[in-house]
Amino acid sequence: MVVISKDAQTLNDVRALQKYVLEELNVRTLTVTSDKETYGVMMRAEPEHRTLGSRLKGSFKAVTQAIKVFAIFLH
């Protein structure tokens, strides 16, 4: 199992629970890292157009753009 996070505290918390993770999730190894490139992880945020569009109506375009900007910030 690989846990990837930018947050050092999150990674430390997962390491502290390693024994329980290995036993309860029945995995053999636990890798904790902040290096998503090594594992080929790519993140993107995209709204559910049908659901969000029907709820937001005229604001849908602005919210969609904000989601994309936020996704770039997280990357």
Distance bins in CASP14 RR format, pairs under 12 A and 6 or more apart:
PFRMAT RR
TARGET T0000
AUTHOR 0000-0000-0000
RMODE 2
METHOD distances of the structure
MODEL  1
1 14 0 0 0 0 1 0 0 0 0 0 0
1 17 0 0 0 0 0 1 0 0 0 0 0
1 18 0 0 0 0 1 0 0 0 0 0 0
1 21 1 0 0 1 0 0 0 0 0 0 0
1 22 0 0 0 0 1 0 0 0 0 0 0
1 24 0 0 0 0 0 1 0 0 0 0 0
1 25 1 0 0 1 0 0 0 0 0 0 0
1 26 0 0 0 0 1 0 0 0 0 0 0
1 27 1 0 1 0 0 0 0 0 0 0 0
1 28 0 0 0 0 1 0 0 0 0 0 0
1 29 1 0 0 1 0 0 0 0 0 0 0
1 30 1 0 1 0 0 0 0 0 0 0 0
1 31 1 0 0 1 0 0 0 0 0 0 0
1 32 0 0 0 0 1 0 0 0 0 0 0
1 33 0 0 0 0 0 1 0 0 0 0 0
1 39 0 0 0 0 0 1 0 0 0 0 0
2 11 0 0 0 0 0 1 0 0 0 0 0
2 14 0 0 0 0 0 1 0 0 0 0 0
2 21 0 0 0 0 0 1 0 0 0 0 0
2 27 0 0 0 0 1 0 0 0 0 0 0
2 29 0 0 0 0 1 0 0 0 0 0 0
2 30 0 0 0 0 1 0 0 0 0 0 0
2 31 1 0 1 0 0 0 0 0 0 0 0
2 32 1 0 0 1 0 0 0 0 0 0 0
2 33 1 0 0 1 0 0 0 0 0 0 0
2 34 0 0 0 0 0 1 0 0 0 0 0
2 35 0 0 0 0 1 0 0 0 0 0 0
2 36 0 0 0 0 1 0 0 0 0 0 0
2 38 0 0 0 0 1 0 0 0 0 0 0
2 39 1 0 1 0 0 0 0 0 0 0 0
2 40 0 0 0 0 0 1 0 0 0 0 0
2 41 0 0 0 0 1 0 0 0 0 0 0
3 10 0 0 0 0 1 0 0 0 0 0 0
3 11 1 0 0 1 0 0 0 0 0 0 0
3 12 0 0 0 0 0 1 0 0 0 0 0
3 13 0 0 0 0 1 0 0 0 0 0 0
3 14 1 0 1 0 0 0 0 0 0 0 0
3 15 0 0 0 0 1 0 0 0 0 0 0
3 17 0 0 0 0 0 1 0 0 0 0 0
3 18 0 0 0 0 1 0 0 0 0 0 0
3 21 0 0 0 0 1 0 0 0 0 0 0
3 25 0 0 0 0 0 1 0 0 0 0 0
3 27 0 0 0 0 0 1 0 0 0 0 0
3 29 0 0 0 0 0 1 0 0 0 0 0
3 30 1 0 0 1 0 0 0 0 0 0 0
3 31 1 0 0 1 0 0 0 0 0 0 0
3 32 1 0 1 0 0 0 0 0 0 0 0
3 33 1 0 0 1 0 0 0 0 0 0 0
3 34 0 0 0 0 1 0 0 0 0 0 0
3 35 0 0 0 0 0 1 0 0 0 0 0
3 36 0 0 0 0 0 1 0 0 0 0 0
3 39 0 0 0 0 0 1 0 0 0 0 0
3 41 0 0 0 0 0 1 0 0 0 0 0
4 10 0 0 0 0 1 0 0 0 0 0 0
4 11 0 0 0 0 1 0 0 0 0 0 0
4 14 0 0 0 0 0 1 0 0 0 0 0
4 30 0 0 0 0 0 1 0 0 0 0 0
4 31 0 0 0 0 1 0 0 0 0 0 0
4 32 0 0 0 0 1 0 0 0 0 0 0
4 33 1 0 1 0 0 0 0 0 0 0 0
4 34 1 0 0 1 0 0 0 0 0 0 0
4 35 1 0 0 1 0 0 0 0 0 0 0
4 36 1 0 1 0 0 0 0 0 0 0 0
4 37 0 0 0 0 1 0 0 0 0 0 0
4 38 0 0 0 0 1 0 0 0 0 0 0
4 39 1 0 0 1 0 0 0 0 0 0 0
4 40 0 0 0 0 1 0 0 0 0 0 0
4 41 1 0 0 1 0 0 0 0 0 0 0
4 42 0 0 0 0 0 1 0 0 0 0 0
4 43 0 0 0 0 1 0 0 0 0 0 0
5 11 1 0 1 0 0 0 0 0 0 0 0
5 12 0 0 0 0 1 0 0 0 0 0 0
5 13 0 0 0 0 1 0 0 0 0 0 0
5 14 1 0 0 1 0 0 0 0 0 0 0
5 15 0 0 0 0 0 1 0 0 0 0 0
5 31 0 0 0 0 0 1 0 0 0 0 0
5 32 0 0 0 0 1 0 0 0 0 0 0
5 33 0 0 0 0 1 0 0 0 0 0 0
5 34 1 0 0 1 0 0 0 0 0 0 0
5 35 0 0 0 0 0 1 0 0 0 0 0
5 36 0 0 0 0 1 0 0 0 0 0 0
5 41 0 0 0 0 0 1 0 0 0 0 0
5 43 0 0 0 0 0 1 0 0 0 0 0
5 74 0 0 0 0 0 1 0 0 0 0 0
6 33 0 0 0 0 0 1 0 0 0 0 0
6 34 1 0 1 0 0 0 0 0 0 0 0
6 35 0 0 0 0 0 1 0 0 0 0 0
6 36 0 0 0 0 1 0 0 0 0 0 0
6 41 0 0 0 0 0 1 0 0 0 0 0
6 43 0 0 0 0 0 1 0 0 0 0 0
6 73 0 0 0 0 0 1 0 0 0 0 0
6 74 0 0 0 0 1 0 0 0 0 0 0
6 75 0 0 0 0 0 1 0 0 0 0 0
7 13 0 0 0 0 1 0 0 0 0 0 0
7 14 0 0 0 0 0 1 0 0 0 0 0
7 32 0 0 0 0 0 1 0 0 0 0 0
7 33 0 0 0 0 0 1 0 0 0 0 0
7 34 0 0 0 0 1 0 0 0 0 0 0
7 74 0 0 0 0 0 1 0 0 0 0 0
8 14 0 0 0 0 0 1 0 0 0 0 0
8 15 0 0 0 0 0 1 0 0 0 0 0
8 32 0 0 0 0 0 1 0 0 0 0 0
8 33 0 0 0 0 0 1 0 0 0 0 0
8 34 1 0 0 1 0 0 0 0 0 0 0
9 15 0 0 0 0 0 1 0 0 0 0 0
9 16 0 0 0 0 0 1 0 0 0 0 0
9 32 0 0 0 0 0 1 0 0 0 0 0
9 34 0 0 0 0 0 1 0 0 0 0 0
10 16 0 0 0 0 0 1 0 0 0 0 0
10 17 0 0 0 0 0 1 0 0 0 0 0
10 32 0 0 0 0 1 0 0 0 0 0 0
10 33 0 0 0 0 0 1 0 0 0 0 0
10 34 0 0 0 0 1 0 0 0 0 0 0
11 17 0 0 0 0 0 1 0 0 0 0 0
11 18 0 0 0 0 0 1 0 0 0 0 0
11 30 0 0 0 0 0 1 0 0 0 0 0
11 31 0 0 0 0 0 1 0 0 0 0 0
11 32 1 0 1 0 0 0 0 0 0 0 0
11 33 1 0 0 1 0 0 0 0 0 0 0
11 34 1 0 0 1 0 0 0 0 0 0 0
11 35 0 0 0 0 0 1 0 0 0 0 0
12 18 0 0 0 0 0 1 0 0 0 0 0
12 32 0 0 0 0 1 0 0 0 0 0 0
12 34 0 0 0 0 0 1 0 0 0 0 0
13 20 0 0 0 0 0 1 0 0 0 0 0
13 21 0 0 0 0 0 1 0 0 0 0 0
13 32 0 0 0 0 1 0 0 0 0 0 0
14 20 0 0 0 0 0 1 0 0 0 0 0
14 21 1 0 0 1 0 0 0 0 0 0 0
14 22 0 0 0 0 0 1 0 0 0 0 0
14 25 0 0 0 0 0 1 0 0 0 0 0
14 30 1 0 0 1 0 0 0 0 0 0 0
14 31 0 0 0 0 1 0 0 0 0 0 0
14 32 1 0 1 0 0 0 0 0 0 0 0
14 33 0 0 0 0 0 1 0 0 0 0 0
14 34 0 0 0 0 0 1 0 0 0 0 0
15 21 0 0 0 0 1 0 0 0 0 0 0
15 22 0 0 0 0 0 1 0 0 0 0 0
15 30 0 0 0 0 1 0 0 0 0 0 0
15 31 0 0 0 0 0 1 0 0 0 0 0
15 32 1 0 1 0 0 0 0 0 0 0 0
15 33 0 0 0 0 0 1 0 0 0 0 0
16 30 0 0 0 0 0 1 0 0 0 0 0
16 32 0 0 0 0 0 1 0 0 0 0 0
17 23 0 0 0 0 0 1 0 0 0 0 0
17 24 0 0 0 0 1 0 0 0 0 0 0
17 25 0 0 0 0 0 1 0 0 0 0 0
17 30 0 0 0 0 1 0 0 0 0 0 0
17 32 0 0 0 0 0 1 0 0 0 0 0
18 24 0 0 0 0 0 1 0 0 0 0 0
18 25 0 0 0 0 0 1 0 0 0 0 0
18 27 0 0 0 0 0 1 0 0 0 0 0
18 29 0 0 0 0 1 0 0 0 0 0 0
18 30 1 0 1 0 0 0 0 0 0 0 0
18 31 0 0 0 0 0 1 0 0 0 0 0
18 32 1 0 0 1 0 0 0 0 0 0 0
19 25 0 0 0 0 0 1 0 0 0 0 0
19 27 0 0 0 0 0 1 0 0 0 0 0
19 30 0 0 0 0 1 0 0 0 0 0 0
20 26 0 0 0 0 0 1 0 0 0 0 0
20 27 0 0 0 0 0 1 0 0 0 0 0
20 30 0 0 0 0 0 1 0 0 0 0 0
21 27 1 0 0 1 0 0 0 0 0 0 0
21 28 0 0 0 0 0 1 0 0 0 0 0
21 29 0 0 0 0 0 1 0 0 0 0 0
21 30 1 0 1 0 0 0 0 0 0 0 0
21 31 0 0 0 0 0 1 0 0 0 0 0
21 32 0 0 0 0 1 0 0 0 0 0 0
22 28 1 0 0 1 0 0 0 0 0 0 0
22 29 1 0 0 1 0 0 0 0 0 0 0
22 30 1 0 1 0 0 0 0 0 0 0 0
22 31 0 0 0 0 0 1 0 0 0 0 0
22 32 0 0 0 0 0 1 0 0 0 0 0
23 30 0 0 0 0 0 1 0 0 0 0 0
24 30 0 0 0 0 0 1 0 0 0 0 0
31 38 0 0 0 0 1 0 0 0 0 0 0
31 39 0 0 0 0 1 0 0 0 0 0 0
33 39 1 0 0 1 0 0 0 0 0 0 0
33 40 0 0 0 0 0 1 0 0 0 0 0
33 41 0 0 0 0 0 1 0 0 0 0 0
34 41 0 0 0 0 0 1 0 0 0 0 0
35 41 0 0 0 0 1 0 0 0 0 0 0
36 42 1 0 0 1 0 0 0 0 0 0 0
36 43 1 0 0 1 0 0 0 0 0 0 0
36 74 0 0 0 0 0 1 0 0 0 0 0
36 75 0 0 0 0 1 0 0 0 0 0 0
37 43 0 0 0 0 0 1 0 0 0 0 0
37 75 0 0 0 0 0 1 0 0 0 0 0
41 75 0 0 0 0 0 1 0 0 0 0 0
42 71 0 0 0 0 0 1 0 0 0 0 0
42 74 0 0 0 0 0 1 0 0 0 0 0
42 75 0 0 0 0 1 0 0 0 0 0 0
43 70 0 0 0 0 0 1 0 0 0 0 0
43 71 1 0 0 1 0 0 0 0 0 0 0
43 72 0 0 0 0 0 1 0 0 0 0 0
43 73 0 0 0 0 0 1 0 0 0 0 0
43 74 1 0 0 1 0 0 0 0 0 0 0
43 75 1 0 0 1 0 0 0 0 0 0 0
44 67 0 0 0 0 1 0 0 0 0 0 0
44 68 0 0 0 0 1 0 0 0 0 0 0
44 70 0 0 0 0 0 1 0 0 0 0 0
44 71 1 0 1 0 0 0 0 0 0 0 0
44 72 0 0 0 0 1 0 0 0 0 0 0
44 74 0 0 0 0 1 0 0 0 0 0 0
44 75 0 0 0 0 1 0 0 0 0 0 0
45 52 0 0 0 0 0 1 0 0 0 0 0
45 63 0 0 0 0 0 1 0 0 0 0 0
45 64 0 0 0 0 1 0 0 0 0 0 0
45 65 0 0 0 0 0 1 0 0 0 0 0
45 66 0 0 0 0 1 0 0 0 0 0 0
45 67 1 0 1 0 0 0 0 0 0 0 0
45 68 1 0 0 1 0 0 0 0 0 0 0
45 69 0 0 0 0 1 0 0 0 0 0 0
45 70 1 0 0 1 0 0 0 0 0 0 0
45 71 1 1 0 0 0 0 0 0 0 0 0
45 72 0 0 0 0 1 0 0 0 0 0 0
45 73 0 0 0 0 1 0 0 0 0 0 0
45 74 1 0 0 1 0 0 0 0 0 0 0
45 75 0 0 0 0 1 0 0 0 0 0 0
46 52 0 0 0 0 0 1 0 0 0 0 0
46 63 0 0 0 0 0 1 0 0 0 0 0
46 64 0 0 0 0 1 0 0 0 0 0 0
46 65 0 0 0 0 0 1 0 0 0 0 0
46 67 1 0 0 1 0 0 0 0 0 0 0
46 68 1 0 0 1 0 0 0 0 0 0 0
46 70 0 0 0 0 0 1 0 0 0 0 0
46 71 1 0 0 1 0 0 0 0 0 0 0
47 53 1 0 0 1 0 0 0 0 0 0 0
47 54 0 0 0 0 0 1 0 0 0 0 0
47 55 0 0 0 0 0 1 0 0 0 0 0
47 56 0 0 0 0 1 0 0 0 0 0 0
47 59 0 0 0 0 0 1 0 0 0 0 0
47 60 0 0 0 0 1 0 0 0 0 0 0
47 61 0 0 0 0 0 1 0 0 0 0 0
47 62 0 0 0 0 0 1 0 0 0 0 0
47 63 1 0 0 1 0 0 0 0 0 0 0
47 64 1 0 1 0 0 0 0 0 0 0 0
47 65 0 0 0 0 0 1 0 0 0 0 0
47 66 0 0 0 0 1 0 0 0 0 0 0
47 67 1 0 1 0 0 0 0 0 0 0 0
47 68 0 0 0 0 1 0 0 0 0 0 0
47 70 0 0 0 0 0 1 0 0 0 0 0
47 71 0 0 0 0 0 1 0 0 0 0 0
48 54 0 0 0 0 1 0 0 0 0 0 0
48 55 0 0 0 0 1 0 0 0 0 0 0
48 56 0 0 0 0 0 1 0 0 0 0 0
48 60 0 0 0 0 0 1 0 0 0 0 0
48 63 0 0 0 0 0 1 0 0 0 0 0
48 64 0 0 0 0 0 1 0 0 0 0 0
48 67 0 0 0 0 0 1 0 0 0 0 0
49 55 0 0 0 0 0 1 0 0 0 0 0
49 56 0 0 0 0 0 1 0 0 0 0 0
49 60 1 0 0 1 0 0 0 0 0 0 0
49 61 0 0 0 0 0 1 0 0 0 0 0
49 63 0 0 0 0 0 1 0 0 0 0 0
49 64 0 0 0 0 1 0 0 0 0 0 0
49 67 0 0 0 0 0 1 0 0 0 0 0
50 56 0 0 0 0 0 1 0 0 0 0 0
50 60 0 0 0 0 0 1 0 0 0 0 0
51 60 0 0 0 0 0 1 0 0 0 0 0
51 63 0 0 0 0 0 1 0 0 0 0 0
52 58 0 0 0 0 0 1 0 0 0 0 0
52 59 0 0 0 0 1 0 0 0 0 0 0
52 60 1 0 0 1 0 0 0 0 0 0 0
52 61 0 0 0 0 0 1 0 0 0 0 0
52 62 0 0 0 0 0 1 0 0 0 0 0
52 63 1 0 0 1 0 0 0 0 0 0 0
52 64 1 0 0 1 0 0 0 0 0 0 0
52 66 0 0 0 0 0 1 0 0 0 0 0
52 67 0 0 0 0 1 0 0 0 0 0 0
53 59 0 0 0 0 1 0 0 0 0 0 0
53 60 1 0 1 0 0 0 0 0 0 0 0
53 61 0 0 0 0 1 0 0 0 0 0 0
53 62 0 0 0 0 0 1 0 0 0 0 0
53 63 0 0 0 0 1 0 0 0 0 0 0
53 64 0 0 0 0 1 0 0 0 0 0 0
54 60 0 0 0 0 1 0 0 0 0 0 0
55 63 0 0 0 0 1 0 0 0 0 0 0
56 62 0 0 0 0 1 0 0 0 0 0 0
56 63 1 0 1 0 0 0 0 0 0 0 0
56 64 0 0 0 0 1 0 0 0 0 0 0
56 66 0 0 0 0 0 1 0 0 0 0 0
56 67 0 0 0 0 0 1 0 0 0 0 0
57 63 0 0 0 0 0 1 0 0 0 0 0
58 64 0 0 0 0 0 1 0 0 0 0 0
59 65 0 0 0 0 0 1 0 0 0 0 0
59 66 0 0 0 0 1 0 0 0 0 0 0
60 66 0 0 0 0 0 1 0 0 0 0 0
60 67 0 0 0 0 0 1 0 0 0 0 0
61 67 0 0 0 0 0 1 0 0 0 0 0
61 68 0 0 0 0 0 1 0 0 0 0 0
62 68 0 0 0 0 0 1 0 0 0 0 0
62 69 0 0 0 0 0 1 0 0 0 0 0
63 69 0 0 0 0 0 1 0 0 0 0 0
63 70 0 0 0 0 0 1 0 0 0 0 0
64 70 0 0 0 0 0 1 0 0 0 0 0
64 71 0 0 0 0 0 1 0 0 0 0 0
65 71 0 0 0 0 0 1 0 0 0 0 0
65 72 0 0 0 0 0 1 0 0 0 0 0
66 72 0 0 0 0 0 1 0 0 0 0 0
66 73 0 0 0 0 0 1 0 0 0 0 0
67 73 0 0 0 0 0 1 0 0 0 0 0
67 74 0 0 0 0 0 1 0 0 0 0 0
68 74 0 0 0 0 0 1 0 0 0 0 0
68 75 0 0 0 0 0 1 0 0 0 0 0
69 75 0 0 0 0 0 1 0 0 0 0 0
END
